[in-house]
Amino acid sequence: MEEPQRGMFTKIVAVLDGLLAGPASLGEVTARTGLPRTTVHRLLAQMEPWEWVQRDSANRACLGPRLLLYARCVSTNRLAQLATPILAELADRTGEATQVFCRQGGQRVCIASVRRPVGLREAVPAGARLTMRAGSAAHVLAAWEAPEDLESILPEAAYTPGTLARVRHRGWADSVAEREPGTASIAAPVRSSAGVTVAAICVTGPLPRLSAQPGKRHAALVVAAASALGRRLSESGFSW
């Protein structure tokens, strides 16, 4: 990297670091960074269209929403790294494919996936986006949401508020041929140290193997895996 570019990025980082303490006026950012006032003004103006910074109601500069997207991506990658060995063990113990899902609006995204150890090994791949309107992982991700956050989902969902109440009561969900004919699944919530449901860990497989009551077969293992992942998140200092 050429030296002028290196200097520019150093100054950008200085401005962003200066805003970590909270919203600030131009003069306050200048004082926090030690950069010339004209340089701070120029950098703020250049970063604002990219949503790296934004203005609050008092016209003070503050960190922008694009940085939250970056942070969420880093958190998702970290969650996938921590989840993969637990998913592998769960796949070995159940003989089925395993996944971790996170909710993004009206969809759930598979952020980590391990295929069935033997035999037919189809699985939901990491990165796949599935509906929040069906499937046991969708039940789990919806069960602890505020009712107003489900207004766009529940009218067309295969589950009801009563279904979600049962999920909260027993701590896991299962579904049979709900999202895809001939497929069943079991899911449980992965919670942060603050008790927030950040993901759902899931076992999926064909209905003949998992039966019409897949929860009876594997719920205990799925709940244990979800708890193990939650503990690992807490121990790693993971934040969402």
Disulfide bonds with the S-S distance in Angstrom:
none
